[in-house]
Amino acid sequence: MKILALIPARGGSKRLPGKNIRPLGGKPLIAWSIEVVRGIPDIAEILVSTDDPAIAEVARQAGASVPWLRPAELASDTSSSADAALHALDCFEREHGSVDGVLLLQPTSPFRSRETVLRGIEAFRDSNRCVVVGVSPAASHPMWCFRVDGDRARPFIEGGGLHLRSQDLPAAYAVNGAFYLVSPQALRATRSFYDEHMYPLIIDDVSEAVDIDTEEDWLRAEAILAARAGQARQAQ
């Protein structure tokens, strides 16, 4: 199998400026996503799509390929990851031939494990699905959520409510942003990393589901690293 690992890393970030190259645990944030897939046989290339020369240089030092800078029209606040991925896919296939899948790795999900990536690739290979997406147990169950209707709170889902016991609720999952693997055909047809037949790659480890978008998220990531370091010291 031939998979293009794609890391989208736009330079502009209003809520957390410079986050993609900000050091986390002694290395730039983007390096976590590069290192987790380095050396996997199915990965044909690790390509970073960015409009920022500083990010490009850091990514190259971490072992990724940055053959061009992303066009400005694909690096605005309104441009989508799918648009950037399609641009990268077209450029790569023109130079290196077709691929079987595009693995999108958001740099804001630094704690996805190599084991998770390998499980996702195997699911893509064996399930005959065109899309594999990482999901984690939902932080708030939708049956316990409400909508505000005027001055009243009503169950968001008919039949839901706080009278339901947790043990009676069906398992609910949310997309965590850590893993997206899609066939080129599906990506070009839907311009999306989702479809109604997508295979759910269940990730139970809550740390792998961390998606850094705010300063609070960053502090949480640092706390996870501190806890891991403490556990390692106790194990010695």
C-alpha positions in Angstrom: 0.0 0.0 0.0 1.2 3.5 -0.8 -0.1 6.2 1.5 0.7 10.0 1.5 0.9 11.3 5.0 -0.2 14.9 4.9 0.3 17.4 7.7 -1.6 20.7 7.1 0.1 23.6 9.0 -1.1 27.0 8.2 0.9 29.9 9.5 -2.0 32.0 10.7 -3.5 31.1 14.1 -5.5 33.8 15.9 -6.2 31.9 19.1 -2.8 30.4 19.6 -0.2 32.3 17.4 2.8 30.2 16.3 1.4 27.0 17.7 2.7 24.7 15.0 6.3 25.4 15.8 5.9 26.2 19.5 7.9 23.8 21.7 6.0 21.1 23.5 7.9 18.7 25.6 11.2 19.9 24.1 10.3 19.8 20.4 8.1 21.8 18.0 4.4 20.8 18.0 4.5 19.8 14.4 7.4 17.4 15.0 5.2 15.1 17.1 3.0 14.3 14.0 6.0 13.9 11.8 7.8 11.5 14.1 4.9 9.2 14.8 4.7 8.1 11.1 8.4 8.2 10.2 9.6 4.8 9.1 6.2 3.2 8.6 6.5 1.0 5.4 3.1 2.0 4.0 3.9 5.7 4.2 5.3 6.8 0.8 6.1 10.4 2.0 5.5 12.7 4.9 4.4 16.0 3.3 3.8 19.2 5.1 1.5 21.7 3.4 2.2 25.2 4.8 2.2 28.8 3.7 4.8 29.8 6.3 8.6 29.5 5.5 9.4 29.2 9.3 7.1 26.2 9.6 8.5 24.7 6.4 12.1 24.9 7.8 11.1 23.3 11.1 9.2 20.6 9.3 12.2 19.8 7.1 14.5 19.6 10.1 12.1 17.1 11.7 12.2 14.9 8.6 9.2 15.9 6.5 9.1 17.0 2.8 8.0 20.5 2.0 8.4 20.8 -1.8 6.4 24.1 -2.1 4.6 26.7 -0.1 0.8 26.5 0.0 -0.9 29.1 -2.2 -2.4 32.0 -0.3 -5.9 31.3 -1.4 -5.7 27.9 0.4 -4.3 29.4 3.6 -7.0 31.8 4.6 -9.4 31.5 7.6 -12.1 30.2 5.2 -10.1 27.6 3.3 -10.7 24.0 4.3 -8.3 21.1 5.1 -9.9 19.2 2.2 -9.0 22.0 -0.2 -5.4 22.0 1.0 -5.3 18.2 0.9 -6.6 18.1 -2.7 -3.9 20.6 -3.8 -1.2 18.5 -2.1 -2.5 15.2 -3.5 -2.6 16.6 -7.0 0.9 18.0 -6.8 2.3 14.8 -5.3 0.7 12.4 -7.8 1.9 14.5 -10.7 5.5 14.0 -9.6 5.4 10.5 -7.9 2.4 8.6 -9.3 -0.9 7.6 -7.7 -1.4 6.7 -4.0 -3.9 4.4 -2.3 -4.7 6.7 0.5 -4.2 10.2 2.1 -3.5 10.2 5.8 -4.3 13.6 7.3 -2.5 14.2 10.5 -3.4 17.4 12.3 -0.4 18.9 14.0 -2.7 19.9 16.9 -3.1 16.2 17.9 0.4 15.5 19.2 -0.3 12.4 21.3 -1.7 10.0 18.8 0.3 6.8 19.1 2.2 4.8 16.5 0.0 1.9 17.4 -3.1 3.9 16.6 -1.7 4.9 13.3 -0.9 1.3 12.4 -4.4 0.2 13.5 -5.9 2.8 11.3 -3.9 1.7 8.3 -4.8 -1.9 8.8 -8.5 -0.9 9.1 -8.3 1.0 5.9 -6.6 -2.0 4.2 -9.0 -4.7 5.6 -12.4 -3.0 5.9 -12.9 -2.1 2.2 -14.0 1.3 3.4 -12.9 4.5 1.6 -12.7 6.5 4.8 -11.3 5.7 8.3 -11.8 8.4 11.0 -10.6 8.5 14.6 -13.3 8.7 17.2 -13.3 8.8 21.1 -16.0 8.4 23.7 -18.0 11.6 23.8 -17.2 13.9 26.7 -20.9 14.7 27.1 -23.5 12.1 26.1 -25.9 13.5 23.5 -28.9 11.9 25.4 -27.9 14.2 28.4 -27.7 17.4 26.3 -30.3 20.0 26.0 -31.4 22.8 23.6 -32.7 26.1 24.8 -36.2 26.8 23.5 -37.2 30.3 24.7 -37.0 30.1 28.5 -37.1 26.3 28.6 -34.4 23.6 28.3 -35.6 20.6 26.3 -33.7 17.3 25.6 -31.6 17.7 22.5 -32.6 14.2 21.5 -36.2 13.1 21.8 -36.5 10.7 24.8 -33.3 12.0 26.3 -32.9 13.7 29.7 -31.2 13.4 33.0 -33.6 10.7 34.2 -31.6 8.3 32.1 -28.9 6.3 34.0 -25.4 6.3 32.6 -25.4 2.5 32.4 -28.5 2.6 30.3 -27.1 4.9 27.7 -25.7 3.5 24.4 -22.0 4.3 23.7 -21.6 7.6 22.0 -18.5 8.7 20.1 -17.1 12.0 18.8 -14.6 12.7 16.0 -11.3 13.5 17.8 -9.2 15.0 15.0 -6.3 12.6 15.5 -6.7 10.3 12.5 -8.2 10.6 9.0 -7.4 8.2 6.2 -9.2 8.5 2.9 -8.9 7.2 -0.6 -8.0 9.7 -3.3 -11.2 8.8 -5.1 -13.4 9.5 -2.1 -11.6 12.8 -1.3 -12.0 14.1 -4.8 -15.6 13.0 -5.1 -16.8 14.4 -1.7 -14.1 17.1 -1.0 -14.3 15.8 2.6 -12.7 13.4 5.0 -16.1 12.1 6.0 -18.8 9.9 4.4 -21.8 8.0 5.6 -19.9 4.7 5.4 -16.8 5.8 7.2 -15.0 3.3 9.5 -14.7 4.4 13.1 -11.2 4.0 14.5 -12.0 3.9 18.2 -9.3 5.6 20.4 -10.0 5.1 24.1 -6.9 6.9 25.5 -8.1 10.4 26.3 -4.7 11.9 25.8 -4.6 10.8 22.2 -7.8 12.8 21.7 -6.2 16.1 22.8 -6.7 18.7 20.1 -4.7 21.9 20.9 -6.5 25.0 19.8 -6.4 27.3 22.8 -3.9 28.2 25.6 -6.0 26.1 27.9 -5.6 23.1 25.5 -1.8 23.8 25.6 -1.7 23.7 29.4 -3.6 20.5 29.4 -1.1 19.0 27.0 1.8 20.1 29.2 0.0 18.5 32.2 -0.2 15.2 30.3 3.5 15.3 29.6 4.2 16.1 33.3 2.1 13.2 34.4 3.8 10.8 32.0 7.2 12.0 33.3 6.1 11.4 36.9 4.9 7.9 36.1 8.2 7.1 34.3 10.2 8.3 37.4 8.0 6.1 39.7 8.6 3.1 37.4 12.4 3.4 37.7 
